[in-house]
Amino acid sequence: MIMADKVLYRCPECGLHYEDEQIAKQCEAYCKEHQGCSMEITKLSVERSKASGNPQS
């Protein structure tokens, strides 16, 4: 996904987007293993950043 000239990486398990590919892969691995999201990883998502009004960049 490309958003405002930024490439975003999507976790195929939960659908959250991340600016960092490695974090998206960590999210995918966690979601697969635990059938749910990690709050520590989720807080790094683009969606969470938008909801809190804090841009990640």
N, C-alpha and C positions, 0 to 999 in steps of 0.2 A: 504494500500500500504506500502511496506517496501522498503526503499531506503538507501543503504550504512549502514545497521544495525540500521536504524531509522524507527520507525513506523510513517507514515504520515496519516493524516485524511483528507478526501476529502469532499468538499461541494457538495452535490448531485445536487444543483441548477446550479452552475456556473462551477464546476469542478476544482476549485483551491484547492491546498493542503496546509495543515498546520501541524506544529509539535505539536500543542496543540489542543486537542479534543474540549475544550470549545470555542476556537476561531473559529474552523470549524463550530460548532453549531451556534455561533453568526452570522457567514457569511451566513449560510443557512437561519436563521430567517430573516436577513436583505434582502437577495435576494428574499425570498418569499413575504415579505411585500411590497417591493419597485420595484420588477421586474428589479432589477439591483444591481450592486455591490457598497459597501461602500468603498471609497478610503482609509479610515482609517483602515478598516479591510484588504483590499486587499494588502496594503503595508506590512502586516505581513505574506503573503503567501510565500511558498517556491519558486514559480515561479518568484515572484517579487524580492526575495532575489538573485536568480541566475541571473536575468536580470541586476540587479544593481551591481553585482559582490561582494556583501556583504553577506557572509554566516551568518546565524542567530545564530549559536552556537559560 
